Amino acid sequence: MGFSSRFKAHRHILTLETLKFIVEYLVDQSAKGAAIRSGIPEAYASRQGQWIKKLPIFKKAMETEIDDRDLRRLQAAIGEIEAKIQLCREILGIED
C-alpha cells in the first residue's frame, strides 16, 4: 500500500485528534477554536480545522443528534482515553 492509499484510508479512521476536534466543534461550531482546543498549533488551526470538517467521519458525526448529556459523555470518554495514553507512556518510558 503506497503513501497516498494510506492517506486516503485515514479519512475514514477515527483518530484521537479527530475525536477531540469533533467534540470541541460541538461546543461552539468554530473550526479554528475547536482545532486549537483539541491540541492543534494555532499556526495551523484554521487550515487543519477546515480539512477535518471535510472528512467523511466528521460529516457523519455532524448528522447525529448530540445533546448536552452526550457531549458530557464524550468529554469524559476523551479524558479516560488520555489517561490511558498517559499510563502507556509511563510504562513505555516515553513521557513528554
C-alpha positions as CSV (number, residue, x, y, z in Angstrom):
1,M,0.0,0.0,0.0
2,G,1.5,3.3,-1.1
3,F,1.5,6.5,0.9
4,S,-1.4,8.1,-0.9
5,S,-3.5,4.9,-0.3
6,R,-2.8,5.1,3.4
7,F,-3.6,8.8,3.5
8,K,-7.0,8.2,1.8
9,A,-7.8,5.4,4.2
10,H,-7.0,7.8,7.1
11,R,-10.0,9.8,6.1
12,H,-12.3,7.1,7.5
13,I,-10.4,6.3,10.7
14,L,-11.4,8.0,14.0
15,T,-8.2,9.3,15.5
16,L,-7.9,10.8,18.9
17,E,-7.1,14.2,17.3
18,T,-10.2,14.0,15.1
19,L,-12.4,12.9,18.0
20,K,-11.2,15.8,20.1
21,F,-11.9,18.2,17.3
22,I,-15.4,16.8,16.8
23,V,-16.2,17.2,20.5
24,E,-14.8,20.7,20.7
25,Y,-16.6,21.7,17.5
26,L,-19.9,20.6,19.0
27,V,-19.3,23.2,21.8
28,D,-19.4,26.3,19.6
29,Q,-19.1,25.2,15.9
30,S,-15.9,27.1,15.5
31,A,-13.4,25.1,13.4
32,K,-10.4,27.2,14.4
33,G,-11.4,27.3,18.1
34,A,-12.1,23.5,18.1
35,A,-8.7,22.9,16.4
36,I,-6.8,25.0,19.0
37,R,-8.7,23.4,21.9
38,S,-8.0,19.9,20.6
39,G,-4.3,20.5,20.5
40,I,-3.5,21.7,17.0
41,P,-1.0,24.5,17.0
42,E,-2.6,27.9,16.4
43,A,-0.5,28.5,13.2
44,Y,-2.2,25.5,11.6
45,A,-5.5,25.5,13.4
46,S,-7.7,27.3,10.8
47,R,-6.4,25.2,7.9
48,Q,-6.5,21.9,9.8
49,G,-10.0,22.6,11.2
50,Q,-11.3,23.2,7.7
51,W,-9.6,20.0,6.5
52,I,-11.1,17.9,9.3
53,K,-14.6,19.3,8.6
54,K,-14.3,17.8,5.1
55,L,-13.6,14.3,6.4
56,P,-16.4,11.7,5.9
57,I,-16.2,10.7,9.5
58,F,-16.7,14.3,10.6
59,K,-19.7,14.8,8.3
60,K,-21.3,11.5,9.6
61,A,-20.8,12.7,13.2
62,M,-22.5,16.0,12.5
63,E,-25.6,14.1,11.2
64,T,-26.0,12.6,14.7
65,E,-28.2,14.3,17.3
66,I,-26.0,15.1,20.2
67,D,-27.5,16.6,23.4
68,D,-25.7,18.1,26.4
69,R,-25.6,14.7,28.1
70,D,-24.0,13.0,25.1
71,L,-21.5,15.9,24.9
72,R,-20.5,15.4,28.6
73,R,-20.2,11.6,28.0
74,L,-17.9,12.3,25.0
75,Q,-15.8,14.7,27.0
76,A,-15.5,12.1,29.8
77,A,-14.5,9.4,27.4
78,I,-11.7,11.6,25.9
79,G,-10.4,12.2,29.4
80,E,-10.4,8.4,30.0
81,I,-8.6,7.8,26.7
82,E,-6.0,10.5,27.5
83,A,-5.4,8.9,31.0
84,K,-4.8,5.5,29.4
85,I,-2.4,7.0,26.9
86,Q,-0.5,8.7,29.7
87,L,-0.3,5.3,31.5
88,C,1.1,3.7,28.4
89,R,3.7,6.5,28.0
90,E,4.8,5.9,31.6
91,I,5.0,2.1,31.2
92,L,7.0,2.6,28.0
93,G,9.2,5.3,29.4
94,I,8.2,7.8,26.7
95,E,6.7,10.6,28.8
96,D,6.8,14.1,27.3
